[in-house]
């Protein structure tokens, strides 16, 4: 069953009415339902399997999702159009594996992390190349035939965790960092609905971090100083703190509710 468009209340009503046993969803969908209190107001008990995919899922969100659906195995999956499902946790792996990783390789799939931290994949699920585009193919594959996903990752035992995107890395005075962990903490802030950190030009350091946020209904915007204090209390390094804050009414999103960082513009 496919919904024509995502609306939190319609998803909850559909699950309650149609009684599906499995659901494929994205972190943003789960967060929207949680923030609207829909897990408490509707019956989700028919679900036995939930697959969370589409973007990085904050560990706290996955744990909370599993707590709200005690009879449902919550898993996480990582894939791309070029790869299908390269990594996923299995129902028997447990909630903590799904909360802290994107899973184990699918059958027949090989995965490695390059020296630069990029997740690279090869195997029967991987495509052979972009049609009639040798220039793009030369960039997309390593010399020894591994597909370059553009995602940053780290191995955690038999599992792999996605830690960000290479293109999202901020180069502050020669010190490079990925803002994904800062964004996850901002998303957990009681006044913030969604966040995105992007580089902004700086004449001295080259780049600095700018945080775009949207607010939960009825919440007042925190100040940049308040957010810095909040992040420092969470043991975020000072060089990773956002140095500008922009509050916007809504994030630019893809149909699967991924934030389109390229459309965020400094006022």
Buried (B, 14 or more C-beta within 10 A) or exposed (E): EEEEEBEBEEBBEBBBEEEBEEBEBBBBBBBBBBEBEBBEEBEBEBBBBBBBBBBBBBBEBBBBBBEBBEEBBBBBBBBBEBBBBBBBBEBEBBBEBBBBBBBBBBEEBEBBBEEEBBBBBBBEBBEEBEEEEEEEEEEBBEEEEBBBBBBBBEEEEEBBBBBBBBEBBBEBEEEEBBBBBBBBBBBBBEBBBBBBBBBBEEEEBEBBBBBBBBBEEEEEBBEBEEBBEBBEEEEBEEEBBBBBBBEBEEBBBEEEBBBEBEEBEEE
